[in-house]
Amino acid sequence: MSENEGMNEAQEEEQGHGQDTLTRVTGMYKDWFLDYASYVILERAVPAIEDGFKPVQRRIMHALKELDDGRYNKVANVVGHTMQYHPHGDASIADAMVQLGQKDLLIDTQGNWGNILTGDSAAASRYIEARLSKFALDVVYSPKITEWQLSYDGRKKEPVNLPVKFPLLLAQGAEGIAVGLSTRILPHNFNEIIDASVKHLKGQRFKLFPDFPTGGIIDVTNYNDGMRGGKVRVRARISQLNKNTLIITEIPHGTNTSSLIDSILKANEKGKIKIKRIEDNTAAEVEILVHLPGGISPDKTIDALYAFTSCESSISPLACIIEDNKPIFIGVQEMLRRSTDHTVEMLKSELEIQLSELEEQWHFASLERIFIEERIYRDIEEEETWEGVIKAIDKGLKPHTKHLKRAVTEEDIVRLTEIRIKRISKFDLDKAQQHIESLEGKIAETLNNLDNLIDFAIAYFKDLKAKYGAGRERKSEIRIFDDIEATKVVIRNTKLYVNREEGFIGTSMRRDEYVTDCSDIDDIIVFTKSGQMMVTKVDSKTFVGKNIIHVAVFKKKDQRTTYNLIYKDGRGGACYVKRFNVTSITRDKLYDLTGGKSGSEVLYFTANPNGEAEVVTVNLRQKGSIKKLKWDLDFADVLIKGRGAKGNIVTKYSVKRIELKEKGLSTLKPRKIWFDETIQRLNVDERGELLGEFTSEDRLLIIKQDGKVKTVIPELTMRFDDNIIVLEKWKPKKPISAIYWEGDKELFYVKRFLIENPDKEEVIITDHPKSYLEKVFTDYRPVAELVFAKKRGQERKDNLNINLEEFIAVKGITAMGNQLTKDKVLEINSLDPLPYEEPEVHEPEEIEVVDEENVAPSDKKESGDTPDPSSNGELNGPDGQTSLF
């Protein structure tokens, strides 16, 4: 049979076999998709835990090592070299290399490699250069313990994994989108990673949190160890340059100055914030100036920037890595443990190889010494064959090799025959012995390191920190964020109108009655004549109910706005009075504030921002034998309850009208305000330090380290700098004492003053550049202790206690003050103040506030139709029945 006939038969057999077993196209697609998915996961998108590299990054690092000669290489040249191992185009390799270079850890860059702050891209690969950093050379490579494999075309060898002796993946971070899964490992601080590795090796607990190269402020409360479901909130660092200018000096991770400015401009266009202009002065460091129009609060604008722009973003980590050729999900702490343990194993392998090499050097050095010292080389002079030479040397060595650590092999003898005559003639026995002893010392040291492997690894990590940790301090400040309510900081960018009779509210009804400025994210609260209430989202036009009597922007959880209401319960029914707050609602639900009977009607209604309680006059209609047709009702006598309370009865007779007689004062207790140092914000939730109880007239005293003093009316949206040294409730008649260094005279001065212009910020030290504020006292009778410096040849002067009240009188805030002392002062301390009794202030009697949401069901009976006749303060009404009035 010819060759062609055999081939034809084979083809026919194959075709016949193909007809017997049909393969569906869907099955082929299924297999192809799985193959593609596994390829993308393992070979492109997800990094390996062993060295922290994706395949393209690993090949770039291998190519850089092969090209390394200490000088810079063109990136285009490195890309071309990498293509021997990487089955993709040059663009993907160049992009991956630029990303590696921008992380400033493994690659020493030269030229324009782009800017992560501004988002500028790198120059073309033919214009920029790179070489391995010293850190990479120390940590990434160790050929003797590297496992090798053939490249994709079988022509070259490449590493399966690089022997990286450091948790590199956590230091650099990684992002990748594969098929069916993705990964997002955030970068962490270099020094903190080393500290955590050391703690792990010592068996101690540790925690790791992200650190971003762009800096910013981060809240890691919900980091969740970098696993699925975690979240990191990141904010730009924004501060107030002056009353009309904000400055952004650090930006959130994942943004750049261009995208950040775009988001600010968009928020301004939508009316969420109001700015005049933006200047971008970013170069080596971020500097964005945000200029504000006059009358705009800088504090509120900072909050609005966080609420409506990219100045705050949320990053969701997802720690997915490749281990043993499989994707797994583990937390960053477990990732660090595995990387650190892997580093210990590689250090052990290196030590074992080093020990083997040292022992081999010692073995041959000892053989060489015996060979020359015992003149064994003379035994081969009469040998005529190679076998004879080998046997002669072996025979000559045997009496002297009992102390060797292994048997002498033929290879050892062959090496001895290669020693040159010149080396034999110049052989120095002492030097040879010293060499052997130094090798024995190194062997002993290596054995000790192997016996104490953990201590050796700890020393290795500490050495890395000492060599490369400088300049790698944490850039992102960890802080707990306050929650910003968008409705409280949004600029009122539209106007609200109402048609009371028809029952419509909206922003497009310009022909109707104007109510107030509002924003397009506000909620609106509406009350109608029939006693119904609704809260709805602001819109162009919304029907809420006819005969609207009150409409306003709704403030959620507002416990100070109090509504005073008198209503008639149904046709011909009794009249009731009630006071209530509206703190929480269901949007677009209609609430009935009356008893719910048909024909109910509101007779009197007011909304009071600070719980004011007015006095009204109730006028009855003349009917039958009613003797008292007119009397006064004081809302201060009515308890504040929930909106569902029916209220207390006013009268069962028909009311003609109700008139306002006297405007009232607030019946609410002064508001307690706390300062939470963790987030540097005020609150009413009892977090942090209690600053005091504040009425609408009270102010906060703020004194900064740079000598600036001011008072402000406290608002929960206010922001505070880290350089504040005094933050307390301001008492106008309490003097403030200050000791400061006067830069021109180079002496300490003391002054006592009162703040006469509460709305003006003033500086209490001189304007000399060397002047600084040393100590501030806000006690009535402060005492300072002076500790003097020791003069040469003299004993130290005793400490001096100074009663500042006697030392200097209260003067103007701009006065220079009195010289404290001419002696050199080592330090100034605050002592306990002298006793002082503040004059008593008679406060008006507080009215109890009852929040119905916190009242037990059994306590709600008193808000029903008929009050308890035995209640204190009740009077007999005009109908002779028991009622409040």
Protein Blocks (a to p, Z undefined) as FASTA:
>chain_A
ZZklmmmmmmmmmmmmmmmpccdfklmmmmmmmmmmmmmmmmmmpccfklopafklmmmm
mmmmmmpgoiacdfklmmmmmmmmmccdfklmmmmmmmmmmnommbccedjebjfknopa
cddfklpccdddfklmmmmgcfklcccdddfkopaccdfbdcddbdfklmnopadddehi
acddddddfklmmmmmmmmmnopacddddddfkgpaddfklnnnopahiacddddddddf
blmbccdfbdcehiafklmmmmmmmmmmnomaccfbdcdfbfkbccddddddehiafklm
mmmmmmmmmkbccddddddddeehiacdddfklmmmmmmmmmmmmmmmmmmmmmmmmmmm
mmmmmmmmmmmmnommmmmmmpcbfklmmmmmmmmmmmmmmmpmbdcdfklmmmmmmpcf
klmmmpcfklmmmmmmmmmmmmmmmmmmmmmmmlmmmmmmmmmmmmmmgopacfbdcddd
ddddfklmpccfbdcdddfknopacjklmmbccfbdcdfkbccddddfkopacdddddfb
dcfbghifbdcdddehiakbccdddddehehiacdddddddfbdcehiacdfbeoiahia
cfbdcddfkopacddddddddehjafblcdcddfklpccddfkbgbjcfbfcdcfbdcdf
bdcddfbdcddddddfklopacfeogajdfbjcdfkbccddddfkopacdddddfkbccd
fkbcbdcdddfklccddddddfklopacddddddfblmbccdfbdfbfkbccfbdcfbfb
dcddddddddehiacdddddddfklmpccddfkbgbjcfbfcdcfbdcdddddddddddd
ddddddddddfklpcfklmmmmmmbdcfkbghiacdfkopacfZZ
